[in-house]
Every structure is written in structure tokens, then in C-alpha cells.
Amino acid sequence: MKLTIDGQHLEMTAERAVFWEEEKALILSDTHFGKGGHFRKAGIAVPNQVQDRDLAQLEFLVSRFQPKELIIVGDMFHSHANRELEKFAVWRSRFSSLRIILVEGNHDILPKEFYQKNKINLEQDGWQKEPFSFAHHPPEKNNGRFTFSGHLHPGVLVNGGGGRKLRLPCYWFSNNCVVLPAFSQFTGLYIIEPKPGDKIVAVVEDELIALNNF
Amino acid sequence: MKKTRGYKVALDWFQLKNHRPFPFQAKAWLHFLDGKHGLLNAPTGYGKTFALLFPTLIEFINENDNWQHQKKNGLQLLWITPLRALAKDIHRAIAEVCEEIGLPWHAGLRSGDTSTSERQKQKRQMPEILVITPESLHLLIASKKHKNFFKNLKGVVVDEWHELLGSKRGVLVELALSRLKAISNANNVTASSGNTVSGMPLRIWGISATIGNLDEAGKVLLGSDHEGSVTVRVKKKKKTTIKSILPDEIERFPWSGHLGIRLLHKVYPIIEKSNTTLLFTNTRSQSEIWFHALLDAYPDLAGVLALHHGSIDRKLRDWVELALSEGTLKAVVCTSSLDLGVDFRPVDTVIQVGSPRGVARFLQRAGRSGHSPGAVSKIYFLPTHSLELAEAAALKQAVTEQTVEHRLPHVQCFDVLVQYLCTLAVGDGFQPDDVLPEIMSTHCFQHMTYDEWEWTLAFITTGGTLDAYEEYQRVEIGEDGIWRITQRRTAMRHRLHIGTIVSDAVMQVKYLSRGYIGTIEEWFISKLKRGDKFTLAGRTLEFVKIKDMTVYVKRAKSSKKAKVPAWLGGRIPLSSYLGKTLRDVYRQAAYDEFASPEMKKLAPLFALQKERSAVPKAGETLIESIKTRDGHHLFVYPFEGRLVHEVMASLLAYRLGQMQPLTFSIAMNDYGFELLSDQPIPFSTENAKALFSTEHLFDDIQKSINAAEMARRKFRDIAVIAGLIFQGYPGQYKKNKHLQSSSALIFNVLSDYDSNNLLLKQAYQEVFDFQLEEARLRSALERITDGEILFKQPSKLTPLSFPIKVDSLRGSLSSEKLAARVKRLQLQAG
């Protein structure tokens, strides 16, 4: 699904990332790499394939759009280091020409050396790339620039027929800002409370659907 | 036995109390002393405690000349009870007896409420008798050198076994017993040289109220030791009088509804003339509404009317219970939270609001009044809509016929097995070959296959059988071949999670100043804004803020516009016994036999039902096809309870949809279900039998319901029990933040990548056994197809169809692709 904001051409995907044509940048959020490993270390059996699939999905997007850079608006890594991050490092080395910018999120607690080693540029909330602004936490006030953010793992309740509610991940446009759906499939949903004038695009399996009533 | 020293001491004690042991008590003593396992079937208030406390005492006194001298005897008797409140009561009774007969024994109590220092003291020197909950027993097994605690154990009594049996807590008991038996056996073999005096095996006794499958209850409790065990029954049956609160004019009483407030004015005189009344409602929100309504209408009840339900803070509940037993309350509005528990002697009257949905539950509640042996239990039935009066008539009939429901035991609970193996692993560790025979001796795991055992072992060590989970750490196999949990954090977390009671996603509610009030479900609080008012624990509260998983409130000035929270507790469907008796009552009405006062009252309603449609006779199933502005309705009345109706409705909708493309909306209650379509429904007496056939049942169910969605919901408990997700602990919430995840998420990733996971399979199995009640569905379908179909086409809604149409849960059946459906519904809503 394509849209134009401030003269820039953007394409939203059902794979939960936005491609910014002018800058050849892929924008995504909350990849939570290493989450499965973190759980396994704590004695909770989560299959290995979870991160494998997330990386494969990212690779698919990279090969489809051929971006020059990835802009990740926070929570790229879930917690402390574990072996899954080594797998990520291998993946990273295969795309060494790809620039990665990480707008630090609350989960990104790894030592700075890790980011240096993996050639990840760290930025803080409010980092700008004309004409947009990027922040992990959705800004409380409209700061005059359109902002890409994450953190919430936004989800929406949709009428599934017969009085049943479906919970779907979504892109949430509100207050001159878009809250991106969490990229990782191993993440939960926070059900948002949209305000009048907001725009919501739900991810329904492999399709995007703009919701006109919620 | 009667000549022995111990028996005389026991008799003397009874004489001191001015009576003799009941025959059932003496019988239980004899069998116990004879080395037999058994089951005691006795209602509460009949002295069951003394039936199973004394044999251990008698045996000890007989075998020890110096029994009056204090010495370290170690744990002799373990008393397992499901409720902390009950544990206190029994502990008190036991301590009293020991003191009065001059036996210098210690009686201990161990539950979640026991202080750490007391627990440590117990571990250093076990009391002779320990009253314990199943969870605390597992915690004991999870401690190092647990074998030493139990090496002198002579007997285990499992109180209220019927309560534990139908839940996974029963499985906890089964597994704990298998361990205790193994410890005892090993001791009897090695100690043959010396100091075991009696050489008796560990004796295991259950105490159970009357349930439909009492024999099975014994088998489940004793597992492979069931053979040769005895069942002791109390012959005397408790008398129960049942009276319905009848509306003055049935014509003006509603056809549907679920509150019953309309009959409030008839409740007050009953409360007034009784000593203490318990008013049972079926849901927590209903109890809040009743509490306020009573207080509003009768302000003089202020101070002597209390509220009790599961979401009210434990301390407040304790206060209500204390006041109840002291007799300072006139009435308590309550839910199933007071079904069980200590005897409140002042209670002489019980009122049941709405259908209790089962005979056993109704009797249990009635039994909360008139506690002493020989006393009569008195219960009033308050209908919430007209047809519920027929249920009262059915309940009366069922009580005279003494038909009581079964409690279905859980089998193959791999979640509990995973937890239990980890419990052993945090204690002294285990060797699989040693514990396998113990586990296989339980009823729950008697049919476990070798593959399933292998899977369970793999699950706790490598995560799965096929490919190892990277960096997975839970149980490790030491060089000595012992399986242990070595990581301190994992061990600590496991200890915190022992048990099978999974709480809902709730938030604590607390005053800004101080003091907890209770808990409320997250989804309800998420709808509240600052300043909104709601009721909890009978108080009207104003929502202030949420911080650290706690809801802060202050007292509201007025109760106007206060919302009543709803809790998504499991709504219990009509039991099949009650359904059967209800069909019988309808059959009598079909022949214009109105024997009971309830049915006499209902006669005009049945006349109307007959006039517009028909009342089913024996062997008939009534089906009504009615056209209204809403569309074409098909009503079917199997009287099999909501859950079975839901599946049957989906099944019928699916099969009708195979004949021609149709979209249905589905509704059901405990009496029947409805299919609604915008087009005529191609149902006829000719195709009826095929539509209700049990052929291809399994396949058709799979296609007609969303089993994955149901299993995903069931998986929550399984994931918590097996330690796959962490329940948020107040205070600890932040610490484990990076380990937060929902069970649905884990269900999804396991479904995607590890579909052979036994815990997933268990979720589906639980859906089929407990949610879809497949066995019951099958026999209901057979009953319908074996009998006659009574097909009517009334021009107007009937008394039977009306409540289903207006007052029930709705679902739908559609075969469209998800995305297409969302798009269409979005367009429709435009």
C-alpha cells in the first residue's frame, strides 16, 4: 500500500516494514532479536526458528526493495547477549554494505561495542532525516515533523463477524506520527484506542487493509 | 481391636463428648488399622475428621507404651485439604483432640499462609500431624532431602477429594501420593532390620461427598493400589428441603433475564425470619448488583449484610468468614467462593438465585445450612426468568432420585508432569528409570506411552525431541546420572510457580491511602477513564490511576452511574443429569401433569407454548422454524447445556451449509440453540436424521468450529503450569520484564515450528474433552436420531425460543477467507 507524506513516497508492506523510495530506506521497528534465546536461557522452550524466520523476512524485504539503509526505530535487540545475536551477526556480515541506523529503544541494553562491531549506528529519540523525524516512543505532542515510531506493538480489534473480535497488528497514524507494527512475529499486541481522525491500516495475514471504522 | 489400649483412649474421648463413635467411624478405623486404603463417602458435618484422625492415634498408642511422653516421632499423618480456610479449621480440631487425650503430639499447618520461620521450624523437626494443601506438599517435595520428612509416615488423608478430582490439582495429589508411596516402600524394605514397628504400608484414604462416579474417584486416588481397597459410606442421608420463591403472576414475570432482582421483595422476609442467610449468585457481577439492590431497598441491612466473592481481597473475605462463624451477620451475598470451606454454624438458610446448573452444586450449596448431623438443610430457589421454575421442579426430582453428576478426572496432563519433574529436579534430583514406575502407577498417567515419556524428558532438557533448542537450560543431567535444576534463578522461579491454579490477568485494586480491596480484570479497567465509578466488594469506587499493575481508587461520593465490573469466569453449562431431569419435567407438562407448585405456576406458560408450537414428549426433540423481521430462525431444544449446544449448532450450520451456500448467526442457552439466516433454512423432517447423524462427526466438527482458537485459549493454563509463561507477581512485575509473553504468542510459534509438542496436543484434547464435551455431544446426537423429531412452524416466537433469541451468546459460521471477511464487514459498516 503506497502513500505520500510531505512529498515523500512510502510503501507500507504486510511484512510490517515501510519502504521510503527517495532515500531507499527500509523503516521498521521492534525486531526484538535474541528474544527466543533469552527465553530459552531462562528455561522456557521457544523454538529456534522464530528469529530465523524474522531474519528471512527481513532478507526478503531487502532483496525486494534493495534498500541502502535500514532505519530501526527501537527495540532491535530484546535483552542481554546470547547465541541468537551471533546468528544475527552472521546475517549482518552478509549485508555489510547495508547501513543500519538504530534509534535506541528501551530494550536495547547491549554494550556499545556490540553495535560498533556490527556496524549499527546508534541514534536517540528525535533523530532526523529530512523531512522526517524518528523516535522509539511515539511523541506526546505534534512536533511539526512527521515521525516514525514503534514501541507500542500496536494492534486493533476488528469485527470478525458474528460478534467476534479479531486482534490484528496495525500501522497507526495519529497526531502527525505513525506507530509501526512490531516486526518480530514473537511479540504481543497492545490494543490501541484510536482517536477521531486517526488512520489505521491493519495487517490481515498477507494483506493490508485500511480500516474505515474502528 | 476393641480391646486395645488405643481404642479405649479413643472411646474415652468420645464419652467425654457424650457420644459414641458412629458405625462408619468405627468401620473406617478398623480398615485403616487393618492396613487397607480406602475412600470415605460422608457429607460435611458428620465427623469425617474423627473417622480418619483416630486410627493413626490408636495405632501409635498401641505400639508405644510410653505414648504419653514427648519424643521426636517424625511425621505420622499427612492431611491434604484443598482450602487454606479448611486447613485452619481441621488443624484446630486435630490439635484439640491430641491435647484432650493427652497425646503430646504437635499438629502443624502448611499452606501459602504459613510464615517462613514456621516452615523452617517444620523442616528441622516435622510435627506428627501436618495439614497441608496439594501445592505446599509439592513444595515440600521440591526441597532437598525431602525423603527424610516422610520416612515415618503412616497415613495420608485427602480431604474433599471430590473437589480436587475434577481439576488438575487432583493430578498434583496423584503424583505426590505416588512419591510418598515409593518413599514408604523403600523405607519398609531397608528398615526391616530395626525400628519400624508396625511394618504397615502407607495407608491412603480419601474423603469425598457423594458424586456420580464414586468408584472411579477411588480408582483415581489410589491408582494401581486400588485393588483391595474399601469404601466406607455414611448411611444416613442428609435431609434437604427445597422451596421456590414464586412470582405472584407468572404472566407478568419475564420470559428471559438473568438477575432475578424483580423478586427482591420476597427475599427480605426470608432473611428477616432466618438466623443467617447465604444468598448464592452465579457470577461475581451479579453478586455486586444484588448486594447494592438489597442495601438500597432495605437500608436497615447496612452493617449486617456482607458480600463475598473470589475477586475481593483475601483479608476482607477472611473478615466476612469470621463474622459469619461468629453469627454477627444477617446475610451474605456470595458466589461459588463460599461453596466450600469451613462450616458456618449460624447459617440456617440458603437462597440460590438463578439456575445452579447442576444437582451436586445445588446440594452442596444447600448443605451450607443446617450443618450438624441430623439437621435439615434449607434452600430457596429464586428464578430469574419463568422457565427456570421448571428447573427448580427438575432439581427437586433429581434430589429425591439422588442422581448426582460425575466429576471427570483429568488424564494425560503433560503440563502437570513437566512441572512435577522440575519439582523433583529442584529438590534432590531424580533418575528417570526410578520415577517412571511411580508415575505410571497413577491413574492420570497409566496409559502414557514410552514416546510420550521420552518427549517429556526431552522437553525439560533440550526443549524438543527433533532438534535441540539452542542454549535451552532447565533440567541438566549430571555425571552421576541424576537430573537436576542447577541454575539458582530457574529453581527459584520454579518454586514460585508450583501449582495448577492459574489466575486470570488481573490487577490489584487499592485505595490511594492504603488497603487492598480486590482484583479486577485488565480488560475491564482498560475501558475506564479517570473519575469513572465502579463497584467492587460492595463499595463504590472512583478510578484514579494505574501504576505498577495496581489500580488506585478512592471512595466515590455517590453510587450513581457506577459500572459493575464483569469477570470472565468460566460459565458452567447445565449438567447432563439436570438436562435429563428437565426433559422429564417437560414431558410431564406435555401431558398436562403439573404436580409441583413450580409447574402449577408455569401451567399458563406451557399452555401458550402448546398453543403456538408444542411441548416435547418422551423421546421427542422439538425443533421450531420461525420467520421474523430478523430473518429465518431454526430453534432446536436438546437441553444439553450451552457448550454442547454451541458445537451442535456449528455442526448443524456446517451441514446445512453443505446443502446450499448459507451464512448463519448462531445463538444458544442451556436449553437449546438457534440458527439465524437471511434465507430460508432447508430443514425438514426428512433430512433431520442426516443432519444430526454421528457419521463423520469428528471431521465435521473440525470443519465447523475454530478448534485452533479454542485450543489457544485452553493453552494459557497449560503454558503457565508447564512454566512456559510467567504470571505477573505484584512487586516482581518489573524484574521479569524481558520474560513477559502471552500464552497465545507461544501457542502460535509452537504451532508454526513444533507441532508435535505434546502440550499443544493436550490443549486440543482438553478442548474436545471439556469444552466440546465430545462424549456428551455424541450421546445427545444419538438420542435425537433414535427418537422422534417434533417439527413445528409457529407464526410467533414461543416461550421456549424467546430467551434464546434475546438473551444469549452469539457466534457465526462462515467459510470466507479472513481478509475477505474483514473487507466485507468494513464495507458493510461503511
Interface residues (C-beta under 8 A of the other chain):
Chain A: G36 G37 H38 F39 R40 K41 A42 G43 I44 A45 V46 P47 N48 Q49 V50 R53 H78 S79 N82 R83 E84 H107 V158 N159 G160 G161 G162 G163 R164 L166 L168 Q185 F186 T187 G188 I191 A202 V204 E205 E207 I209 L211 N212 N213
Chain B: F459 G463 G464 D467 Y469 E470 E471 Y472 Q473 R474 I485 Q487 R489 T490 R493 H494 S526 S665 I666 G723 L724 I725 H738 L739 S741 S742 A744 L745 I746 N748 V749 L750 D752 Y753 D754 R810 G811 S812 L813 S814 L818 A819 R821 V822 K823 L825 Q826 A829 G830
